[in-house]
Amino acid sequence: MNILWDFDSGVSQPFQISDGGITFDLRPGQKILNVLIQNTPEHFRINLLVDEKSVKFILDQGLCVSGDGSVFRSVPVQEVEKGLLSADLSVSGGEIRVATRYPYGRDALDQLICDTYHTPHANLRLLRRSHRMVPVFDFGQDDGQKLHHYFIAGEDSWETAGSWVADEMVRILSSDAKFSSALMEKAVVHIAPLTSPYSATKSGASYTTLEGKGMYGAATWGDDSPPPEYALLREEVTQAIAKKKLGILLTIHSWQSQNESSGLETIRTSGENELTGDRLDWASKTVQALIQNVPHGKSHVAERIWHPGLARDYLLGKYNAVTFRIEVTTYNQGIDGFRQTARSLLENVARISDWSQVC
């Protein structure tokens, strides 16, 4: 057997090949595996040495495998002993891709662009600054009166389930003319499936400043000078707020299978601003409406943000704007579940007629 290095970073985690299979060392921290294994026997075992933080999400999600690199399925994993997980694989063709999260990187985004660029509804543009680019899919024409809906995934690009949801949103709006036309009559829709690819296979601490300091990308909305990809989206959103034309802003994340539900929320307070009365009632009803028919879906209004600088904290605190986030679970669901999540979210947004309380 031989291994082609990690798809996104070019570096594999430490491994050892034996007669019975391959052992990967994913310690310390939640290191991420995403490799292609070639010249495999028909049956072999994958062993994962992991720390305590990784055990639950890998056990509950399973190991992501694919024979062709496009369709991933989950293979059950067992905890053989403390810190050692194992999965038995059957391979046809002598080649298999193995990952601990459903991979979504530049290759998947390139495939999405090629599959949808020719459709009449989709317009692809690049937000670009300082040698960094953010591909954004736009649906609908701005007549100065329509709202602007934003669906932003891949802020923390190792949370790949969120990117799969955004990817499917683009595919739905590109292929379902009747549905997309009805939605675009009322709003312009903007979708960013992969906001920042620069830490696609590592934990947040691998995204560093020039001084080597670890950076939590999604929490840079509140920074004076966020990285370019976040700054570009922030500028667009705040312009829509200034014009009272922001509809929904939904950041799409994933805590993998650490939570058994896909949790959708907004927050009640930030800085000197808080939701009360009719506006709080609207926010409560809206999160409930948005989560309808989302697999494993739950919703709530949190009192305040769990980490400063995230979009909904920054936008409520500085602009008094209500925005939303969903954490898509990988517990007992894979690509099909992400696709259903995308369709349900779009259908729910289309059914909501009142966005006047956003800003």
Sequence and secondary structure as in RCSB ss.txt:
>XXXX:A:sequence
MNILWDFDSGVSQPFQISDGGITFDLRPGQKILNVLIQNTPEHFRINLLVDEKSVKFILDQGLCVSGDGSVFRSV
PVQEVEKGLLSADLSVSGGEIRVATRYPYGRDALDQLICDTYHTPHANLRLLRRSHRMVPVFDFGQDDGQKLHHY
FIAGEDSWETAGSWVADEMVRILSSDAKFSSALMEKAVVHIAPLTSPYSATKSGASYTTLEGKGMYGAATWGDDS
PPPEYALLREEVTQAIAKKKLGILLTIHSWQSQNESSGLETIRTSGENELTGDRLDWASKTVQALIQNVPHGKSH
VAERIWHPGLARDYLLGKYNAVTFRIEVTTYNQGIDGFRQTARSLLENVARISDWSQVC
>XXXX:A:secstr
 EEE  TTTS    EEEETTEEEEE TTTT   EEEEES  SEEEEEEE  HHHHHHHHHH EEEESSSS  EEE
  EEEETTEEEEEEE SSSEEEEESS   SHHHHHHHHHHHTTSSSEEEEEEEETTEEEEEEEES   SSSEEEE
EEE TTTT HHHHHHHHHHHHHHHH HHHHHHHHTTEEEEEES S  TTTTS GGGSB TT  B  GGGGTTSSS
  HHHHHHHHHHHHHHHTT EEEEEEEE  TTSSSSEEEEEESEETTEE  HHHHHHHHHHHHHHTTT TTEEEE
EESS SSTTSHHHHHHHHH    EEEE   TT  HHHHHHHHHHHHHHHHH    TT  
